[in-house]
Amino acid sequence: MTHKKYNIKDQTPKFLELFFFKSKNDLILDEYSWDNWPYTLTIIENIDYYIRIIIQSYYRNNNLSFINNNNSQLYFTLNNEQIKYLKDYEIINIAERLDDKKDYRLDEDPTRNLSIKKPNILPLQLNTKWYENWSNNQSSMCVYKLIELIIFNENNDEKSFLTKTTNKILWSSIIKTQKMIYHRFHQKLISNIDKWIDKTLSDIYEEEKLLKKYILQQQQIQLRDLNKQQK
C-alpha cells in the first residue's frame, strides 16, 4: 500500500466552498493505493470536505470483446447498492483529440506519432473507433475502471438531503475531470510506447523506489533550507 498527500488549494472548485463553507487555505488530498495486478484500488479523500473517491481498475491483455460486442460482463465485485446506482459504461477513445488547445502536445498525440518497436499500433487514425477493427492477434490492453463517489455531512451521514443534492453536482464535475485525466494519460502512455514496452513490472517497481527516494531527498533539502531561513 502506498500513501501520498497532495495540496491542491489553488485548484479547489468554487462550488465546494459554497456547499461546504470551508476555507481552501489547506486543501489536502490523501491518496491510498493498493496494487494486486491485474487489479488495483485507489482511494482519494479529504476529511475537511467529507469527500471520498474510490477508483477500482482491472487490466485485460489482448481482449477488446467487452467493447466490440457490447458485453455487459464486469470485472468487479459489486453489492446490490452499487449495482442499483451503476451507470452505463463510457469508452475513452485515445484517438479522439481534446478541444483544449493550450494543453495539446504533438509528442503526446497517438495519431501523429510512430512506433519503431510496435509499428502495428501507431499511428492511430484521428477520431476513429480503431478498436472495432482491432484483431485479437494484435497487442492490446483494455483498462476497466469503476469510479465511486461518497460524500458525508458533518454527522457522517451519507444519505442526508444536502449529500444527495451535492452528489449530483460533484459527480458531474469529478467524472468529467477523471475522463480528461485518463484520456491524456493514456494518450501520453501509448505515444511513448517505445520507452517502456520492454520493461517488466520489476523494472517499474524499482523505478518507483528510486523516485520515492529522490522525492524524500528533495523534501529534506527544502526543509533544511527553510530552517536556515528561519534562523
Phi and psi in degrees as GROMACS dihedral restraints (atoms count N, CA, C in turn):
[ dihedral_restraints ]
;  ai    aj    ak    al  type     phi  dphi    fc
    3     4     5     6     1  -116.5    20    10
    4     5     6     7     1   149.3    20    10
    6     7     8     9     1  -131.1    20    10
    7     8     9    10     1   123.7    20    10
    9    10    11    12     1  -126.9    20    10
   10    11    12    13     1   152.5    20    10
   12    13    14    15     1  -121.6    20    10
   13    14    15    16     1   137.7    20    10
   15    16    17    18     1  -126.9    20    10
   16    17    18    19     1   135.3    20    10
   18    19    20    21     1  -103.7    20    10
   19    20    21    22     1   112.6    20    10
   21    22    23    24     1  -122.4    20    10
   22    23    24    25     1    39.4    20    10
   24    25    26    27     1   -60.3    20    10
   25    26    27    28     1   -29.1    20    10
   27    28    29    30     1   -85.7    20    10
   28    29    30    31     1    -2.5    20    10
   30    31    32    33     1  -117.0    20    10
   31    32    33    34     1    13.8    20    10
   33    34    35    36     1   -70.6    20    10
   34    35    36    37     1   123.6    20    10
   36    37    38    39     1   -61.5    20    10
   37    38    39    40     1   142.5    20    10
   39    40    41    42     1   -60.7    20    10
   40    41    42    43     1   -36.4    20    10
   42    43    44    45     1   -67.1    20    10
   43    44    45    46     1   -22.1    20    10
   45    46    47    48     1   -65.0    20    10
   46    47    48    49     1   -41.6    20    10
   48    49    50    51     1   -66.5    20    10
   49    50    51    52     1   -37.9    20    10
   51    52    53    54     1   -66.9    20    10
   52    53    54    55     1   -41.3    20    10
   54    55    56    57     1   -77.9    20    10
   55    56    57    58     1   -37.3    20    10
   57    58    59    60     1  -108.7    20    10
   58    59    60    61     1    -4.1    20    10
   60    61    62    63     1    54.6    20    10
   61    62    63    64     1    42.9    20    10
   63    64    65    66     1  -112.3    20    10
   64    65    66    67     1   148.9    20    10
   66    67    68    69     1   -80.4    20    10
   67    68    69    70     1   146.4    20    10
   69    70    71    72     1  -101.0    20    10
   70    71    72    73     1    25.5    20    10
   72    73    74    75     1   -62.2    20    10
   73    74    75    76     1   -39.5    20    10
   75    76    77    78     1  -136.9    20    10
   76    77    78    79     1    74.3    20    10
   78    79    80    81     1   -88.6    20    10
   79    80    81    82     1   105.9    20    10
   81    82    83    84     1  -109.1    20    10
   82    83    84    85     1   130.3    20    10
   84    85    86    87     1  -104.7    20    10
   85    86    87    88     1   130.5    20    10
   87    88    89    90     1  -100.1    20    10
   88    89    90    91     1   128.8    20    10
   90    91    92    93     1  -118.0    20    10
   91    92    93    94     1   121.9    20    10
   93    94    95    96     1  -114.2    20    10
   94    95    96    97     1   129.5    20    10
   96    97    98    99     1  -130.2    20    10
   97    98    99   100     1   139.0    20    10
   99   100   101   102     1  -124.1    20    10
  100   101   102   103     1   132.4    20    10
  102   103   104   105     1  -116.5    20    10
  103   104   105   106     1   112.0    20    10
  105   106   107   108     1  -133.2    20    10
  106   107   108   109     1    68.4    20    10
  108   109   110   111     1   -45.6    20    10
  109   110   111   112     1   132.9    20    10
  111   112   113   114     1   -88.7    20    10
  112   113   114   115     1    13.7    20    10
  114   115   116   117     1  -108.7    20    10
  115   116   117   118     1   136.2    20    10
  117   118   119   120     1  -133.4    20    10
  118   119   120   121     1   152.5    20    10
  120   121   122   123     1  -132.7    20    10
  121   122   123   124     1   131.6    20    10
  123   124   125   126     1  -130.0    20    10
  124   125   126   127     1   131.3    20    10
  126   127   128   129     1  -121.0    20    10
  127   128   129   130     1   123.0    20    10
  129   130   131   132     1  -116.5    20    10
  130   131   132   133     1   127.0    20    10
  132   133   134   135     1  -146.9    20    10
  133   134   135   136     1   158.7    20    10
  135   136   137   138     1  -139.4    20    10
  136   137   138   139     1   117.3    20    10
  138   139   140   141     1   -74.3    20    10
  139   140   141   142     1   -22.5    20    10
  141   142   143   144     1   -72.3    20    10
  142   143   144   145     1   -37.4    20    10
  144   145   146   147     1   -96.7    20    10
  145   146   147   148     1     0.4    20    10
  147   148   149   150     1    57.7    20    10
  148   149   150   151     1    42.1    20    10
  150   151   152   153     1  -119.5    20    10
  151   152   153   154     1   137.6    20    10
  153   154   155   156     1  -137.6    20    10
  154   155   156   157     1   129.4    20    10
  156   157   158   159     1  -115.2    20    10
  157   158   159   160     1   125.2    20    10
  159   160   161   162     1  -111.7    20    10
  160   161   162   163     1   122.7    20    10
  162   163   164   165     1  -120.8    20    10
  163   164   165   166     1   114.6    20    10
  165   166   167   168     1  -104.0    20    10
  166   167   168   169     1   138.7    20    10
  168   169   170   171     1  -130.5    20    10
  169   170   171   172     1   141.0    20    10
  171   172   173   174     1  -134.1    20    10
  172   173   174   175     1   129.8    20    10
  174   175   176   177     1  -107.5    20    10
  175   176   177   178     1   130.3    20    10
  177   178   179   180     1  -122.7    20    10
  178   179   180   181     1   127.7    20    10
  180   181   182   183     1   -87.5    20    10
  181   182   183   184     1   138.3    20    10
  183   184   185   186     1    49.3    20    10
  184   185   186   187     1    45.6    20    10
  186   187   188   189     1  -149.9    20    10
  187   188   189   190     1   103.0    20    10
  189   190   191   192     1  -110.8    20    10
  190   191   192   193     1    19.0    20    10
  192   193   194   195     1   -63.9    20    10
  193   194   195   196     1   -31.0    20    10
  195   196   197   198     1   -60.1    20    10
  196   197   198   199     1   -41.3    20    10
  198   199   200   201     1   -78.2    20    10
  199   200   201   202     1   -50.1    20    10
  201   202   203   204     1   -66.6    20    10
  202   203   204   205     1   -33.7    20    10
  204   205   206   207     1  -104.1    20    10
  205   206   207   208     1     4.7    20    10
  207   208   209   210     1    53.2    20    10
  208   209   210   211     1    39.8    20    10
  210   211   212   213     1   -74.1    20    10
  211   212   213   214     1   138.3    20    10
  213   214   215   216     1   -89.3    20    10
  214   215   216   217     1     8.2    20    10
  216   217   218   219     1   -61.7    20    10
  217   218   219   220     1   136.8    20    10
  219   220   221   222     1  -116.5    20    10
  220   221   222   223     1   155.0    20    10
  222   223   224   225     1  -111.1    20    10
  223   224   225   226     1    18.4    20    10
  225   226   227   228     1  -126.0    20    10
  226   227   228   229     1   148.2    20    10
  228   229   230   231     1   -86.9    20    10
  229   230   231   232     1   113.7    20    10
  231   232   233   234     1  -116.2    20    10
  232   233   234   235     1   142.7    20    10
  234   235   236   237     1   -87.3    20    10
  235   236   237   238     1   175.8    20    10
  237   238   239   240     1   -62.3    20    10
  238   239   240   241     1   -36.2    20    10
  240   241   242   243     1   -66.6    20    10
  241   242   243   244     1   -39.8    20    10
  243   244   245   246     1   -68.0    20    10
  244   245   246   247     1   -41.2    20    10
  246   247   248   249     1   -63.4    20    10
  247   248   249   250     1   -35.6    20    10
  249   250   251   252     1   -60.0    20    10
  250   251   252   253     1   -39.0    20    10
  252   253   254   255     1  -102.6    20    10
  253   254   255   256     1    11.2    20    10
  255   256   257   258     1   -67.7    20    10
  256   257   258   259     1   128.4    20    10
  258   259   260   261     1   -91.2    20    10
  259   260   261   262     1   164.2    20    10
  261   262   263   264     1   -63.1    20    10
  262   263   264   265     1   146.7    20    10
  264   265   266   267     1   -73.3    20    10
  265   266   267   268     1   152.4    20    10
  267   268   269   270     1  -123.4    20    10
  268   269   270   271     1   140.3    20    10
  270   271   272   273     1   -94.2    20    10
  271   272   273   274     1   129.4    20    10
  273   274   275   276     1   -98.2    20    10
  274   275   276   277     1   105.9    20    10
  276   277   278   279     1   -95.8    20    10
  277   278   279   280     1   110.7    20    10
  279   280   281   282     1   -73.3    20    10
  280   281   282   283     1    -6.8    20    10
  282   283   284   285     1   -83.2    20    10
  283   284   285   286     1    -9.2    20    10
  285   286   287   288     1   -86.5    20    10
  286   287   288   289     1   144.5    20    10
  288   289   290   291     1  -102.5    20    10
  289   290   291   292     1   130.1    20    10
  291   292   293   294     1   -69.5    20    10
  292   293   294   295     1   154.5    20    10
  294   295   296   297     1   -77.9    20    10
  295   296   297   298     1   -18.8    20    10
  297   298   299   300     1   -74.1    20    10
  298   299   300   301     1    95.6    20    10
  300   301   302   303     1   -69.1    20    10
  301   302   303   304     1   -27.9    20    10
  303   304   305   306     1   -67.8    20    10
  304   305   306   307     1   -23.9    20    10
  306   307   308   309     1   -99.6    20    10
  307   308   309   310     1     3.4    20    10
  309   310   311   312     1   -73.2    20    10
  310   311   312   313     1   135.7    20    10
  312   313   314   315     1  -132.5    20    10
  313   314   315   316     1   128.2    20    10
  315   316   317   318     1   -60.6    20    10
  316   317   318   319     1   -39.4    20    10
  318   319   320   321     1   -74.6    20    10
  319   320   321   322     1    -3.1    20    10
  321   322   323   324     1  -116.4    20    10
  322   323   324   325     1    17.4    20    10
  324   325   326   327     1  -103.4    20    10
  325   326   327   328     1   108.5    20    10
  327   328   329   330     1   -68.1    20    10
  328   329   330   331     1   -10.4    20    10
  330   331   332   333     1   -88.7    20    10
  331   332   333   334     1    -5.2    20    10
  333   334   335   336     1  -132.3    20    10
  334   335   336   337     1    20.7    20    10
  336   337   338   339     1  -127.9    20    10
  337   338   339   340     1   151.1    20    10
  339   340   341   342     1  -109.8    20    10
  340   341   342   343     1   159.3    20    10
  342   343   344   345     1  -125.9    20    10
  343   344   345   346     1   128.0    20    10
  345   346   347   348     1   -79.0    20    10
  346   347   348   349     1   -39.5    20    10
  348   349   350   351     1   -80.8    20    10
  349   350   351   352     1   -28.2    20    10
  351   352   353   354     1  -131.8    20    10
  352   353   354   355     1    68.3    20    10
  354   355   356   357     1   -66.6    20    10
  355   356   357   358     1   -16.4    20    10
  357   358   359   360     1   -79.9    20    10
  358   359   360   361     1    -7.9    20    10
  360   361   362   363     1   -97.9    20    10
  361   362   363   364     1   -47.8    20    10
  363   364   365   366     1  -112.1    20    10
  364   365   366   367     1   148.8    20    10
  366   367   368   369     1   -84.9    20    10
  367   368   369   370     1   155.8    20    10
  369   370   371   372     1   -84.8    20    10
  370   371   372   373     1   153.0    20    10
  372   373   374   375     1   -80.6    20    10
  373   374   375   376     1   131.7    20    10
  375   376   377   378     1   -59.9    20    10
  376   377   378   379     1   133.7    20    10
  378   379   380   381     1    55.8    20    10
  379   380   381   382     1    36.1    20    10
  381   382   383   384     1  -116.8    20    10
  382   383   384   385     1   154.2    20    10
  384   385   386   387     1   -88.3    20    10
  385   386   387   388     1    71.4    20    10
  387   388   389   390     1   -58.9    20    10
  388   389   390   391     1   -29.2    20    10
  390   391   392   393     1   -70.3    20    10
  391   392   393   394     1   -18.5    20    10
  393   394   395   396     1   -69.1    20    10
  394   395   396   397     1   -27.0    20    10
  396   397   398   399     1  -110.3    20    10
  397   398   399   400     1    17.1    20    10
  399   400   401   402     1   -84.4    20    10
  400   401   402   403     1   122.8    20    10
  402   403   404   405     1   -77.5    20    10
  403   404   405   406     1   145.5    20    10
  405   406   407   408     1   -68.2    20    10
  406   407   408   409     1   -11.4    20    10
  408   409   410   411     1   -79.6    20    10
  409   410   411   412     1   -15.2    20    10
  411   412   413   414     1   -91.7    20    10
  412   413   414   415     1   151.1    20    10
  414   415   416   417     1   -64.1    20    10
  415   416   417   418     1   136.1    20    10
  417   418   419   420     1  -160.5    20    10
  418   419   420   421     1   157.8    20    10
  420   421   422   423     1  -145.0    20    10
  421   422   423   424     1   134.0    20    10
  423   424   425   426     1  -116.7    20    10
  424   425   426   427     1   129.9    20    10
  426   427   428   429     1  -107.9    20    10
  427   428   429   430     1   119.0    20    10
  429   430   431   432     1   -98.5    20    10
  430   431   432   433     1   129.5    20    10
  432   433   434   435     1  -124.8    20    10
  433   434   435   436     1   134.0    20    10
  435   436   437   438     1  -116.0    20    10
  436   437   438   439     1   119.4    20    10
  438   439   440   441     1  -113.5    20    10
  439   440   441   442     1   128.4    20    10
  441   442   443   444     1  -120.9    20    10
  442   443   444   445     1   141.8    20    10
  444   445   446   447     1  -118.4    20    10
  445   446   447   448     1   126.4    20    10
  447   448   449   450     1  -125.0    20    10
  448   449   450   451     1   127.8    20    10
  450   451   452   453     1  -125.6    20    10
  451   452   453   454     1   133.4    20    10
  453   454   455   456     1  -117.9    20    10
  454   455   456   457     1   148.2    20    10
  456   457   458   459     1   -89.1    20    10
  457   458   459   460     1  -173.7    20    10
  459   460   461   462     1   -66.1    20    10
  460   461   462   463     1   -19.2    20    10
  462   463   464   465     1   -93.5    20    10
  463   464   465   466     1    10.6    20    10
  465   466   467   468     1    63.3    20    10
  466   467   468   469     1    33.0    20    10
  468   469   470   471     1  -107.6    20    10
  469   470   471   472     1   110.6    20    10
  471   472   473   474     1   -83.9    20    10
  472   473   474   475     1     1.6    20    10
  474   475   476   477     1  -113.6    20    10
  475   476   477   478     1    14.1    20    10
  477   478   479   480     1   -69.5    20    10
  478   479   480   481     1   163.1    20    10
  480   481   482   483     1   -62.7    20    10
  481   482   483   484     1   -42.8    20    10
  483   484   485   486     1   -61.5    20    10
  484   485   486   487     1   -41.5    20    10
  486   487   488   489     1   -64.0    20    10
  487   488   489   490     1   -44.1    20    10
  489   490   491   492     1   -63.5    20    10
  490   491   492   493     1   -37.9    20    10
  492   493   494   495     1   -68.1    20    10
  493   494   495   496     1   -48.2    20    10
  495   496   497   498     1   -70.6    20    10
  496   497   498   499     1   -26.0    20    10
  498   499   500   501     1   -54.0    20    10
  499   500   501   502     1   -45.6    20    10
  501   502   503   504     1   -65.0    20    10
  502   503   504   505     1   -43.1    20    10
  504   505   506   507     1   -69.1    20    10
  505   506   507   508     1   -46.4    20    10
  507   508   509   510     1   -65.4    20    10
  508   509   510   511     1   -40.0    20    10
  510   511   512   513     1   -60.4    20    10
  511   512   513   514     1   -44.5    20    10
  513   514   515   516     1   -59.9    20    10
  514   515   516   517     1   -43.7    20    10
  516   517   518   519     1   -69.4    20    10
  517   518   519   520     1   -44.9    20    10
  519   520   521   522     1   -67.8    20    10
  520   521   522   523     1   -42.9    20    10
  522   523   524   525     1   -67.3    20    10
  523   524   525   526     1   -33.6    20    10
  525   526   527   528     1   -64.8    20    10
  526   527   528   529     1   -43.2    20    10
  528   529   530   531     1   -66.6    20    10
  529   530   531   532     1   -42.7    20    10
  531   532   533   534     1   -61.7    20    10
  532   533   534   535     1   -43.0    20    10
  534   535   536   537     1   -61.8    20    10
  535   536   537   538     1   -40.7    20    10
  537   538   539   540     1   -64.6    20    10
  538   539   540   541     1   -43.1    20    10
  540   541   542   543     1   -63.5    20    10
  541   542   543   544     1   -47.2    20    10
  543   544   545   546     1   -64.5    20    10
  544   545   546   547     1   -39.6    20    10
  546   547   548   549     1   -60.9    20    10
  547   548   549   550     1   -50.6    20    10
  549   550   551   552     1   -69.4    20    10
  550   551   552   553     1   -39.8    20    10
  552   553   554   555     1   -62.4    20    10
  553   554   555   556     1   -46.1    20    10
  555   556   557   558     1   -74.8    20    10
  556   557   558   559     1   -27.3    20    10
  558   559   560   561     1   -63.0    20    10
  559   560   561   562     1   -46.4    20    10
  561   562   563   564     1   -64.3    20    10
  562   563   564   565     1   -40.4    20    10
  564   565   566   567     1   -62.0    20    10
  565   566   567   568     1   -48.9    20    10
  567   568   569   570     1   -74.0    20    10
  568   569   570   571     1   -29.3    20    10
  570   571   572   573     1   -68.4    20    10
  571   572   573   574     1   -24.5    20    10
  573   574   575   576     1  -108.6    20    10
  574   575   576   577     1    30.5    20    10
  576   577   578   579     1   -59.8    20    10
  577   578   579   580     1   -32.8    20    10
  579   580   581   582     1   -66.5    20    10
  580   581   582   583     1   -19.7    20    10
  582   583   584   585     1   -82.3    20    10
  583   584   585   586     1   -19.9    20    10
  585   586   587   588     1  -130.1    20    10
  586   587   588   589     1    -7.9    20    10
  588   589   590   591     1   -61.2    20    10
  589   590   591   592     1   -27.5    20    10
  591   592   593   594     1   -90.9    20    10
  592   593   594   595     1    -1.4    20    10
  594   595   596   597     1   -82.7    20    10
  595   596   597   598     1   148.7    20    10
  597   598   599   600     1   -98.8    20    10
  598   599   600   601     1   170.4    20    10
  600   601   602   603     1   -61.7    20    10
  601   602   603   604     1   -34.7    20    10
  603   604   605   606     1   -63.0    20    10
  604   605   606   607     1   -40.3    20    10
  606   607   608   609     1   -61.5    20    10
  607   608   609   610     1   -43.1    20    10
  609   610   611   612     1   -66.9    20    10
  610   611   612   613     1   -42.6    20    10
  612   613   614   615     1   -62.7    20    10
  613   614   615   616     1   -37.6    20    10
  615   616   617   618     1   -66.5    20    10
  616   617   618   619     1   -39.9    20    10
  618   619   620   621     1   -65.5    20    10
  619   620   621   622     1   -36.1    20    10
  621   622   623   624     1   -64.0    20    10
  622   623   624   625     1   -39.4    20    10
  624   625   626   627     1   -63.1    20    10
  625   626   627   628     1   -43.7    20    10
  627   628   629   630     1   -64.7    20    10
  628   629   630   631     1   -39.3    20    10
  630   631   632   633     1   -65.4    20    10
  631   632   633   634     1   -42.3    20    10
  633   634   635   636     1   -61.7    20    10
  634   635   636   637     1   -41.7    20    10
  636   637   638   639     1   -62.9    20    10
  637   638   639   640     1   -42.2    20    10
  639   640   641   642     1   -63.7    20    10
  640   641   642   643     1   -43.5    20    10
  642   643   644   645     1   -62.6    20    10
  643   644   645   646     1   -42.4    20    10
  645   646   647   648     1   -62.8    20    10
  646   647   648   649     1   -39.7    20    10
  648   649   650   651     1   -63.5    20    10
  649   650   651   652     1   -42.4    20    10
  651   652   653   654     1   -65.5    20    10
  652   653   654   655     1   -37.6    20    10
  654   655   656   657     1   -64.7    20    10
  655   656   657   658     1   -39.9    20    10
  657   658   659   660     1   -65.7    20    10
  658   659   660   661     1   -39.1    20    10
  660   661   662   663     1   -64.5    20    10
  661   662   663   664     1   -44.3    20    10
  663   664   665   666     1   -63.8    20    10
  664   665   666   667     1   -40.2    20    10
  666   667   668   669     1   -66.4    20    10
  667   668   669   670     1   -40.1    20    10
  669   670   671   672     1   -65.0    20    10
  670   671   672   673     1   -42.2    20    10
  672   673   674   675     1   -65.2    20    10
  673   674   675   676     1   -37.6    20    10
  675   676   677   678     1   -65.5    20    10
  676   677   678   679     1   -40.8    20    10
  678   679   680   681     1   -64.7    20    10
  679   680   681   682     1   -36.2    20    10
  681   682   683   684     1   -65.8    20    10
  682   683   684   685     1   -39.0    20    10
  684   685   686   687     1   -67.7    20    10
  685   686   687   688     1   -31.8    20    10
  687   688   689   690     1   -79.1    20    10
  688   689   690   691     1   -16.9    20    10
